[in-house]
Amino acid sequence: MCGQKNFKGDCYYGYYPILKAIHPDKYWVKRISSAEPDRGGNCIFLGYNPGGNLAPAINDKMGCFYSNPNR
């Protein structure tokens, strides 16, 4: 997760459990503009296809996501 589009700015790497709701720390909720799972992984970001910039509706507003290896 990075604070600016195109994986720029301050970034954070995290390891999350599968199929559990992940609620980022309130510091990050207002700052996440791009995110991507590790190679071979998938995440569900409320209508977002992983691997790039967040959709405008959730840019700097992402409060929850799920890690899903089966998608």
N, CA and C atoms as a LAMMPS dump frame, in Angstrom:
ITEM: TIMESTEP
0
ITEM: NUMBER OF ATOMS
213
ITEM: BOX BOUNDS ff ff ff
-5.0000000000000000e+02 5.0000000000000000e+02
-5.0000000000000000e+02 5.0000000000000000e+02
-5.0000000000000000e+02 5.0000000000000000e+02
ITEM: ATOMS id mol type element x y z
1 1 1 N 0.854 -1.159 0
2 1 2 C 0 0 0
3 1 3 C 0.901 1.223 0
4 2 1 N 0.552 2.181 -0.869
5 2 2 C 1.348 3.405 -0.954
6 2 3 C 0.464 4.638 -0.857
7 3 1 N 1.043 5.699 -0.355
8 3 2 C 0.307 6.933 -0.133
9 3 3 C 0.077 7.776 -1.375
10 4 1 N 0.72 7.418 -2.482
11 4 2 C 0.506 8.155 -3.726
12 4 3 C 0.239 7.17 -4.849
13 5 1 N -0.345 7.662 -5.93
14 5 2 C -0.614 6.818 -7.091
15 5 3 C 0.69 6.267 -7.66
16 6 1 N 0.56 5.162 -8.382
17 6 2 C 1.698 4.53 -9.064
18 6 3 C 2.802 4.092 -8.105
19 7 1 N 2.393 3.68 -6.895
20 7 2 C 3.313 3.114 -5.897
21 7 3 C 4.435 4.067 -5.503
22 8 1 N 4.062 5.32 -5.315
23 8 2 C 5.028 6.335 -4.889
24 8 3 C 4.654 6.828 -3.495
25 9 1 N 5.525 7.613 -2.913
26 9 2 C 5.291 8.141 -1.571
27 9 3 C 5.629 7.099 -0.518
28 10 1 N 5.136 7.304 0.69
29 10 2 C 5.355 6.341 1.762
30 10 3 C 4.591 5.067 1.452
31 11 1 N 5.245 3.926 1.603
32 11 2 C 4.61 2.635 1.327
33 11 3 C 4.717 1.722 2.545
34 12 1 N 3.794 0.795 2.633
35 12 2 C 3.744 -0.147 3.743
36 12 3 C 3.54 -1.547 3.192
37 13 1 N 4.325 -2.495 3.663
38 13 2 C 4.144 -3.897 3.285
39 13 3 C 3.564 -4.626 4.479
40 14 1 N 2.508 -5.383 4.255
41 14 2 C 1.895 -6.137 5.331
42 14 3 C 1.589 -7.557 4.911
43 15 1 N 1.527 -8.447 5.865
44 15 2 C 1.167 -9.848 5.646
45 15 3 C -0.16 -10.055 6.348
46 16 1 N -1.202 -10.441 5.593
47 16 2 C -2.545 -10.496 6.147
48 16 3 C -3.152 -11.886 6.032
49 17 1 N -4.025 -12.261 6.981
50 17 2 C -4.689 -13.565 6.908
51 17 3 C -5.659 -13.622 5.728
52 18 1 N -5.874 -14.821 5.226
53 18 2 C -6.75 -15.04 4.07
54 18 3 C -8.216 -14.971 4.476
55 19 1 N -9 -14.308 3.643
56 19 2 C -10.461 -14.197 3.778
57 19 3 C -10.922 -13.621 5.113
58 20 1 N -10.137 -12.733 5.677
59 20 2 C -10.53 -12.007 6.889
60 20 3 C -10.608 -10.532 6.531
61 21 1 N -11.553 -9.852 7.113
62 21 2 C -11.661 -8.411 6.884
63 21 3 C -10.453 -7.714 7.5
64 22 1 N -9.741 -6.956 6.691
65 22 2 C -8.574 -6.215 7.16
66 22 3 C -8.94 -4.738 7.22
67 23 1 N -8.755 -4.152 8.373
68 23 2 C -9.051 -2.735 8.571
69 23 3 C -7.718 -2.025 8.826
70 24 1 N -7.206 -1.331 7.816
71 24 2 C -5.92 -0.653 8.002
72 24 3 C -5.974 0.348 9.157
73 25 1 N -4.832 0.611 9.724
74 25 2 C -4.696 1.61 10.765
75 25 3 C -5.239 2.943 10.244
76 26 1 N -5.86 3.717 11.124
77 26 2 C -6.482 4.978 10.689
78 26 3 C -5.492 5.912 10.001
79 27 1 N -4.22 5.802 10.306
80 27 2 C -3.214 6.597 9.601
81 27 3 C -3.251 6.289 8.11
82 28 1 N -3.383 5.012 7.748
83 28 2 C -3.338 4.601 6.348
84 28 3 C -4.653 4.782 5.615
85 29 1 N -5.77 4.68 6.294
86 29 2 C -7.078 4.79 5.627
87 29 3 C -7.154 6.061 4.778
88 30 1 N -6.659 7.162 5.301
89 30 2 C -6.728 8.455 4.606
90 30 3 C -5.587 8.655 3.603
91 31 1 N -4.706 7.655 3.476
92 31 2 C -3.517 7.857 2.651
93 31 3 C -3.338 6.847 1.52
94 32 1 N -4.046 5.756 1.516
95 32 2 C -3.811 4.71 0.517
96 32 3 C -4.34 5.138 -0.846
97 33 1 N -3.428 5.225 -1.818
98 33 2 C -3.806 5.6 -3.181
99 33 3 C -3.462 4.528 -4.205
100 34 1 N -2.561 3.605 -3.84
101 34 2 C -2.247 2.479 -4.722
102 34 3 C -1.913 1.273 -3.842
103 35 1 N -2.261 0.101 -4.328
104 35 2 C -2.037 -1.132 -3.563
105 35 3 C -1.902 -2.303 -4.519
106 36 1 N -1.216 -3.329 -4.054
107 36 2 C -0.995 -4.493 -4.908
108 36 3 C -0.618 -5.684 -4.032
109 37 1 N -1.182 -6.859 -4.31
110 37 2 C -0.774 -8.056 -3.571
111 37 3 C 0.553 -8.586 -4.121
112 38 1 N 1.19 -9.477 -3.373
113 38 2 C 2.384 -10.152 -3.88
114 38 3 C 2.033 -10.934 -5.137
115 39 1 N 3.022 -11.236 -5.929
116 39 2 C 2.819 -12.019 -7.155
117 39 3 C 2.049 -13.301 -6.828
118 40 1 N 1.022 -13.569 -7.598
119 40 2 C 0.206 -14.76 -7.394
120 40 3 C -0.915 -14.577 -6.389
121 41 1 N -0.962 -13.454 -5.704
122 41 2 C -2.004 -13.198 -4.723
123 41 3 C -3.088 -12.297 -5.287
124 42 1 N -4.178 -12.213 -4.593
125 42 2 C -5.289 -11.352 -4.98
126 42 3 C -5.875 -10.713 -3.74
127 43 1 N -6.4 -9.536 -3.896
128 43 2 C -7.108 -8.859 -2.821
129 43 3 C -8.393 -8.277 -3.385
130 44 1 N -9.359 -8.102 -2.53
131 44 2 C -10.632 -7.513 -2.927
132 44 3 C -10.725 -6.149 -2.251
133 45 1 N -10.749 -5.1 -3.071
134 45 2 C -10.83 -3.734 -2.578
135 45 3 C -12.121 -3.094 -3.062
136 46 1 N -13.259 -3.615 -2.684
137 46 2 C -14.562 -3.02 -3.006
138 46 3 C -14.641 -2.537 -4.451
139 47 1 N -14.646 -3.47 -5.38
140 47 2 C -14.771 -3.127 -6.784
141 47 3 C -13.479 -2.738 -7.453
142 48 1 N -12.376 -3.029 -6.852
143 48 2 C -11.065 -2.636 -7.361
144 48 3 C -10.302 -3.865 -7.846
145 49 1 N -9.739 -3.788 -9.022
146 49 2 C -8.877 -4.856 -9.513
147 49 3 C -7.472 -4.581 -9.007
148 50 1 N -6.906 -5.511 -8.223
149 50 2 C -5.61 -5.252 -7.606
150 50 3 C -4.482 -5.047 -8.604
151 51 1 N -3.509 -4.303 -8.186
152 51 2 C -2.331 -4.109 -9.002
153 51 3 C -2.185 -2.716 -9.556
154 52 1 N -2.743 -1.714 -8.907
155 52 2 C -2.602 -0.363 -9.42
156 52 3 C -3.195 0.668 -8.496
157 53 1 N -3.628 1.751 -9.104
158 53 2 C -4.208 2.853 -8.342
159 53 3 C -5.629 2.513 -7.918
160 54 1 N -6.01 2.996 -6.765
161 54 2 C -7.37 2.761 -6.288
162 54 3 C -8.36 3.588 -7.096
163 55 1 N -9.565 3.065 -7.227
164 55 2 C -10.634 3.788 -7.916
165 55 3 C -10.938 5.077 -7.15
166 56 1 N -11.383 6.124 -7.849
167 56 2 C -11.651 7.401 -7.185
168 56 3 C -12.587 7.28 -5.974
169 57 1 N -13.542 6.382 -6.026
170 57 2 C -14.508 6.251 -4.92
171 57 3 C -13.857 5.784 -3.615
172 58 1 N -12.72 5.091 -3.702
173 58 2 C -12.074 4.616 -2.48
174 58 3 C -10.66 5.162 -2.292
175 59 1 N -10.197 5.997 -3.2
176 59 2 C -8.878 6.605 -3.037
177 59 3 C -8.851 7.417 -1.747
178 60 1 N -7.893 7.16 -0.899
179 60 2 C -7.751 7.814 0.407
180 60 3 C -8.96 7.586 1.315
181 61 1 N -9.712 6.5 1.075
182 61 2 C -10.892 6.196 1.897
183 61 3 C -11.031 4.701 2.164
184 62 1 N -10.036 3.895 1.818
185 62 2 C -10.181 2.448 1.94
186 62 3 C -10.095 2.022 3.401
187 63 1 N -11.203 1.587 3.946
188 63 2 C -11.244 1.199 5.347
189 63 3 C -11.21 -0.29 5.577
190 64 1 N -11.376 -1.097 4.513
191 64 2 C -11.416 -2.545 4.688
192 64 3 C -11.07 -3.22 3.368
193 65 1 N -10.356 -4.371 3.458
194 65 2 C -10.104 -5.18 2.272
195 65 3 C -9.926 -6.629 2.694
196 66 1 N -9.978 -7.53 1.725
197 66 2 C -9.85 -8.962 1.965
198 66 3 C -8.742 -9.533 1.096
199 67 1 N -7.971 -10.434 1.659
200 67 2 C -6.961 -11.165 0.905
201 67 3 C -7.599 -12.469 0.446
202 68 1 N -7.54 -12.753 -0.863
203 68 2 C -8.21 -13.934 -1.408
204 68 3 C -7.322 -14.611 -2.454
205 69 1 N -6.733 -15.758 -2.129
206 69 2 C -5.842 -16.427 -3.082
207 69 3 C -6.565 -17.145 -4.216
208 70 1 N -7.877 -17.253 -4.124
209 70 2 C -8.654 -18.041 -5.097
210 70 3 C -9.304 -17.217 -6.182
211 71 1 N -8.993 -15.953 -6.297
212 71 2 C -9.632 -15.1 -7.296
213 71 3 C -8.73 -14.766 -8.398
